[in-house]
Amino acid sequence: MLETLDLSKSLSKAEYNAQLEPLQDELHGLHLQALDQQRPIIVVYEGWDAAGKGGNIRRLTERLDPRFLAV
């Protein structure tokens, strides 16, 4: 499966930031829907040490309500 990835693709920092905010807003809306429907969500991360999991989790959760979040 990994051999099908195009590793030459990249985003500039500006492109990344432009795409990140709307996706975080969408995730926030989905989070609120899940809370309203009383549906739990579990996200599992697996990867090597120093692979960027912590930073990704921070970006994923920074717009979510911390009262309903456990990391």
Secondary structure per residue as TSV (DSSP state, phi and psi in degrees):
chain	resnum	aa	ss	phi	psi
A	1	M	-	360.0	-44.3
A	2	L	G	-64.6	-27.5
A	3	E	G	-66.7	-14.7
A	4	T	G	-85.3	-8.4
A	5	L	S	-75.6	141.1
A	6	D	-	-93.3	98.6
A	7	L	T	-77.5	-2.9
A	8	S	T	-83.6	-13.2
A	9	K	-	-74.1	143.9
A	10	S	-	-155.0	165.7
A	11	L	-	-122.1	144.1
A	12	S	-	-73.1	163.7
A	13	K	H	-58.0	-40.7
A	14	A	H	-65.5	-43.5
A	15	E	H	-63.3	-42.4
A	16	Y	H	-59.4	-50.1
A	17	N	H	-64.6	-36.0
A	18	A	H	-65.4	-35.6
A	19	Q	H	-82.2	-28.8
A	20	L	H	-65.8	-47.9
A	21	E	H	-59.9	-49.6
A	22	P	H	-63.0	-34.2
A	23	L	H	-68.7	-37.3
A	24	Q	H	-65.4	-39.7
A	25	D	H	-62.9	-41.2
A	26	E	H	-63.6	-42.8
A	27	L	H	-62.6	-39.4
A	28	H	H	-60.7	-43.6
A	29	G	H	-62.1	-41.4
A	30	L	H	-65.8	-36.5
A	31	H	H	-62.1	-44.6
A	32	L	H	-64.6	-39.0
A	33	Q	H	-62.0	-44.2
A	34	A	H	-62.8	-41.0
A	35	L	H	-63.5	-44.3
A	36	D	H	-61.7	-36.4
A	37	Q	T	-90.3	3.1
A	38	Q	T	53.1	46.9
A	39	R	-	-109.5	122.6
A	40	P	-	-75.7	152.9
A	41	I	-	-128.7	134.1
A	42	I	-	-121.0	128.9
A	43	V	-	-118.2	128.1
A	44	V	-	-113.6	130.3
A	45	Y	-	-111.5	139.0
A	46	E	-	-137.8	137.5
A	47	G	-	174.6	168.5
A	48	W	-	-64.9	158.1
A	49	D	T	-58.7	144.1
A	50	A	T	62.3	26.5
A	51	A	S	-89.8	-2.0
A	52	G	S	98.8	11.6
A	53	K	H	-62.0	-44.9
A	54	G	H	-62.0	-44.3
A	55	G	H	-64.6	-39.2
A	56	N	H	-65.9	-41.7
A	57	I	H	-63.4	-41.1
A	58	R	H	-59.4	-47.8
A	59	R	H	-64.6	-36.5
A	60	L	H	-66.4	-37.5
A	61	T	H	-101.9	-6.7
A	62	E	T	-64.3	-22.0
A	63	R	T	-105.6	5.8
A	64	L	S	-91.3	155.7
A	65	D	-	-73.5	113.3
A	66	P	G	-65.0	-15.8
A	67	R	G	-66.9	-20.8
A	68	F	G	-119.0	32.7
A	69	L	-	-139.1	135.6
A	70	A	-	-131.4	128.7
A	71	V	-	-113.9	360.0
